[in-house]
Amino acid sequence: MRLGEYDVPDDLKYTKEHEWAKASDASVLIGITDYAAKTLNDVVYVTLPKVGDKVTQFKTLGTVESIKAVSELYSPITGTVTRVNEKLNTQPELVNKSPYSEGWLVEVKPADAARELRNLLDAQGYHSFLGTLIKDEQHR
């Protein structure tokens, strides 16, 4: 689904801090949303945890630096990092170009995916949240 210029894929879960989570059998892929990528402008550097590091739901997992600002990244799920997108070391712009595929951040083996995924927004919920956020920004 779309909201203006922003993509909101139906098969993902979302945080209100604009991260997404894609659950599969034994892992959860994490990235930032199209809205976050476009709002940040040109991403120039991404700091991510290492394979084997633990991350905690709604706690910081790294930072993303753009020409505009440095922003913290929050983990949508608790678990152990099993894969890091190494391409971002040399091509951080992938976060802007392809936030839902080539610009993914990390993959996590979740501690309790079934319980924690319920704490996230579905696509419709994120779409509604984003709509309210954009309206508020337009009225400032």
C-alpha positions as CSV (number, residue, x, y, z in Angstrom):
1,M,0.0,0.0,0.0
2,R,1.1,3.6,-0.5
3,L,0.6,6.8,1.4
4,G,1.5,9.7,-1.0
5,E,5.1,9.1,-2.0
6,Y,5.8,6.4,0.7
7,D,5.6,2.7,0.3
8,V,4.1,0.6,3.1
9,P,4.5,-3.1,2.2
10,D,1.7,-5.3,3.5
11,D,3.9,-8.2,4.6
12,L,5.9,-6.3,7.2
13,K,5.5,-5.2,10.8
14,Y,6.5,-1.7,11.9
15,T,7.6,0.4,14.9
16,K,6.5,4.0,15.5
17,E,10.2,4.9,15.1
18,H,10.0,3.8,11.5
19,E,11.8,0.5,11.5
20,W,10.3,-2.6,9.8
21,A,10.5,-6.3,10.6
22,K,10.0,-9.2,8.3
23,A,9.6,-12.5,10.1
24,S,10.4,-15.8,8.4
25,D,10.7,-19.3,10.0
26,A,13.7,-18.7,12.3
27,S,14.7,-15.1,11.7
28,V,13.6,-11.5,11.5
29,L,15.0,-9.1,8.9
30,I,15.1,-5.5,10.0
31,G,15.4,-2.2,8.2
32,I,14.0,1.3,8.1
33,T,10.9,2.4,6.3
34,D,10.6,4.3,3.1
35,Y,9.4,7.3,5.1
36,A,12.5,7.2,7.3
37,A,14.8,6.8,4.4
38,K,13.3,9.8,2.5
39,T,13.1,12.0,5.6
40,L,16.7,11.4,6.4
41,N,17.8,12.4,2.9
42,D,21.2,11.1,1.8
43,V,22.5,8.4,4.2
44,V,26.3,8.6,4.4
45,Y,27.1,6.1,7.2
46,V,25.4,3.3,9.1
47,T,26.6,1.9,12.4
48,L,25.2,-1.6,13.1
49,P,25.8,-4.3,15.8
50,K,28.1,-7.3,15.0
51,V,27.0,-10.9,14.4
52,G,26.4,-12.5,17.8
53,D,25.4,-9.2,19.5
54,K,22.2,-9.2,21.4
55,V,19.5,-6.6,20.6
56,T,16.4,-5.7,22.7
57,Q,13.0,-4.7,21.4
58,F,12.6,-0.9,21.2
59,K,16.2,-0.4,22.3
60,T,19.0,1.2,20.2
61,L,20.7,-1.2,17.8
62,G,22.8,1.4,15.9
63,T,22.8,4.7,14.2
64,V,22.3,6.1,10.7
65,E,24.1,9.3,9.7
66,S,22.8,11.4,6.8
67,I,23.8,14.8,5.5
68,K,20.9,16.1,7.7
69,A,21.5,14.4,11.1
70,V,22.5,11.3,13.0
71,S,19.6,9.2,14.1
72,E,19.3,6.2,16.3
73,L,18.0,2.9,15.0
74,Y,15.7,0.8,17.3
75,S,15.3,-2.9,17.2
76,P,11.7,-4.1,16.6
77,I,12.5,-7.4,18.3
78,T,14.7,-9.0,20.9
79,G,17.3,-11.5,19.8
80,T,20.8,-12.3,18.5
81,V,22.2,-10.7,15.4
82,T,22.8,-13.5,12.8
83,R,23.6,-11.4,9.8
84,V,24.6,-7.8,9.1
85,N,24.2,-6.1,5.7
86,E,27.9,-5.6,5.0
87,K,27.1,-3.7,1.7
88,L,26.1,-0.7,3.8
89,N,29.8,-0.3,4.8
90,T,30.6,0.8,1.3
91,Q,27.2,1.7,-0.1
92,P,25.2,3.3,2.7
93,E,23.0,4.9,0.0
94,L,21.3,1.6,-0.4
95,V,19.2,2.5,2.7
96,N,17.7,5.4,0.6
97,K,17.5,3.6,-2.8
98,S,16.0,0.3,-1.6
99,P,14.9,0.4,2.1
100,Y,12.9,-2.8,1.9
101,S,15.3,-5.0,0.0
102,E,19.0,-4.1,-0.6
103,G,19.1,-1.6,2.2
104,W,18.1,-4.0,5.0
105,L,20.1,-3.6,8.2
106,V,20.4,-6.8,10.2
107,E,18.9,-10.2,10.6
108,V,18.1,-11.4,14.1
109,K,17.3,-14.8,15.6
110,P,14.4,-13.8,17.8
111,A,14.1,-14.7,21.4
112,D,10.3,-14.8,21.3
113,A,9.0,-13.6,18.0
114,A,5.4,-14.7,18.4
115,R,5.0,-12.5,21.5
116,E,7.1,-9.5,20.4
117,L,5.7,-9.2,16.9
118,R,2.3,-8.5,18.4
119,N,3.8,-5.3,19.9
120,L,4.4,-4.0,16.4
121,L,2.1,-2.2,14.0
122,D,0.8,-4.1,11.0
123,A,0.8,-2.3,7.6
124,Q,-2.7,-0.8,8.1
125,G,-1.7,0.4,11.6
126,Y,1.5,2.0,10.3
127,H,-0.3,3.5,7.4
128,S,-2.7,5.2,9.7
129,F,0.1,6.3,12.1
130,L,2.0,7.7,9.2
131,G,-1.0,9.5,7.9
132,T,-1.6,11.3,11.2
133,L,2.1,12.1,11.5
134,I,2.2,13.7,8.0
135,K,-0.9,15.7,8.7
136,D,0.6,17.0,11.9
137,E,3.8,18.0,10.1
138,Q,1.8,19.9,7.4
139,H,0.0,21.9,10.1
140,R,3.3,23.1,11.7
